[in-house]
Amino acid sequence: MNDTNTQRTESRAERERQWNGNGATLRGLRVAILATDGFEVAELVKPRKALEEAGARATVIAPQSGSIQGFNHDVKGEKISADVDLASARAGDYDAVLLPGGALNADALRMNKDAQTFVQETDKAGKPIAVICHAPWLLISAGLTRGRKVTSYHSIQDDLRNSGAEWEDAEVIRERNWVSSRQPNDIPAFNREMVALFGEGREKSRSASAQ
């Protein structure tokens, strides 16, 4: 095994040790989950659980107050209570963003100017963003995908390529301050890399504040 492969293996092993052995990896981290009606249930509920188990505070932010309707593919699933109205939410109050998928959810959010501004400010600040399935649609509409490497649900790969992104069919991709995955089957890898990325993002923020 060459040095590059050794470093990659050690890096992966370290992330897995943090994931398996440190339930407080993200203690106090404030994560904004942007979603609306039509979100894919597994892609919100399971990542939120992983974040909370790692110690993060996950806040569901939606364009409307009350609850939002989830789907299991094309069948209605559970509803989730929205914690904060999107119009009044400030990106500066959060350390990271999670964007779950679901075609209806992602298509509605990409047209929402408040959602576009939220992710633009998050990305400009270098804070981590996790996206899965159709969620990159919002990043496209926010003008953030040119020159970025990303994966997604296969049906929107042309949209990403046409926006200037480098699309790859992969279980999970980490690139700079983004992590992306394709679909619900990828959630274990997505959660692992999301928690690792969010933890690294917090350490960078702390180091910058200390200087």
N, C-alpha and C positions, 0 to 999 in steps of 0.2 A: 504493500500500500504506500503510495507516495505521500509527500507532506501535505498536499492540498486535500486529499481524501481523508487523511488522518485528522486534519483540523476540522473538516466538515463533520466527521463522525463524532469528534469530541464536542463540537458545538451542539449537535443534535442530542447527544447524551446529557449535556448540561441542561438543555431546555427540558428534557424529559424528567430529570431529577427535580427541577423546580416545579414542574407540573404535578408530579406524583408525591413529592415530599414536602411542599411548602404551601399549606392552605392559605397563608396570609401574603402570598406574593404580591397581590394588588391591594393590600389593605388601604382603604381611604381613597382609592382612585375613583374619580367621578366619570362615569361612562354615559354618554347620551345615546339612546337607541331611537333612531328616527323611523317611524312606521305609521301606516294608516290602514284603512280597510283593504283586505285582500292580501295581507302579509302571510307568508308561509309559516305555519305554527312552529314547526320544528326548528326553523331557522331563526326564530326569535327566542323561544322558550329554552332550548338547549344551550345556546351561547350565553343567554342571560344567567342561567343556572351556573355555568362554568365560571363566569365572571364573579358572581356572588360567592361561590365556594372559594374563590381565590382572594376574597376580601374586598372586591370592588363594590361601589354603590352604583347600580344601574338604574337609570331613569328613562321611562318610556315617554317620548315626546311625539305628539301627533298634531295634525292640523286642526282637529276638533277635540273638544272636551268629552269626558265620559269614556266609553269603551270603544275599541276598534275590533272589527270582525276578522278573525283568522281563517285560513283555509288550509286543508290538507290536499294539496294539488288542486283539483277542481271541485272539491266538496267542502262545504262550510264546516269549520272546526270551532275551537273555543274562542271566546272573546277575551281581550286583555284590556285592563284599565289603563288609560293614559294618565300619566302623572303630571305632565306639563303641556300647556298649549304652545304649539310651534311658534306662533307669532310673538309670544312673549319670552321665548327661550333665547339665551345668549350663549354663543359658542365659547366665549371666554370663561364661562362658569364650569366647563367640562374639560377633562384631560384626554378624552378619546371618544371616538364615535363608532358605533356598530350600526350597519345597514343590513337588515334582513331582506330576503328576497320575497318572491311572490310577484307574478306579473302585474296584477292589478295594483298592488301596493307600489311597486317600483315605477309603474307608468304614471300614477297619480303624483308621487313625490317629485318626479323629475320635472314636472310642470309647475311646481310650487316654488315661488321666488324666495320665500323664507328658508326653505330646505336648501336651495342652491347656495344662498348666502352663508348658511350655517356650515356647509361642508367646505366652501371656499375659504372661510375664515379659519376653520380647523386645519385645513391643509397648508395654508399660508403660514400658520404658526408652527408647522412641522409636527403637529400632534398626530398620533396614529389613527388610522381609519381601517375598519374591517368590513369587507363587503362579500356577499355570497349570492349566487344565483343571478337574478335579474337586477340586483341592487346597483351594479355599475352604471345603469341608465342615468341615475342622478349625477354621478360624476361626469358623465358625458355632457349632460345638459348644463352642468356647472362650468364646463370648459377646462376640466382638470386632467383629462386622460392622454393628451398628446405627449408622446415620448415615454409613457409609462408602460410597464410590463404587468399584465393582469390576466386572470382567468375569469370565467363566468359560466352561466348556463349556455350550452352550445348554440342556442337559437339567436343569441345576441352578439355572437362573435363578429359578424359583419359590421354591426353598429360600432363596436369598439375599434375595429381596424380602420373603419372609415373616419373615426374621430382622431386617428393618429396614434392609437395605442398599439402595443405589441401583444397580441393575444396568443395564449398557449393553452392547450387542452391538458390541464394538470390538476391533481387533487387539491393542491394548495400552492400559492405563490406568495412569497414575501419579497417586496421590492421597496426599498427605502422605508417610508412611513405607512405603507399599505400592506394588508394581507387580504388575499382573495381566494375563494373556492367556488366550485361549480354548482353544487346541488346538495340535498340533504344527506346523501351517502357519504359526503366528504366532511361532515360536521366534526367527527373526532379529530381529524387532522387540523381542521379550521380552528377549533377551540384551542388546541394545543399551541398552534402558532400565534393565534390572537392573544392569548394570555402572555406568551413570551414577548411578543412585540409591544404590548401595552406596558409590560413591566420595564422593558428597555427604554420605552419612551418616557416613563416617569423618572428613571434614573438620569437620563439626559437633561430633563427639565430641572431636576435638583442640582445637577452639576453646573448648569448654566446660571441658576439662581445664586449659587455659592460663589461664583466668580466676581 
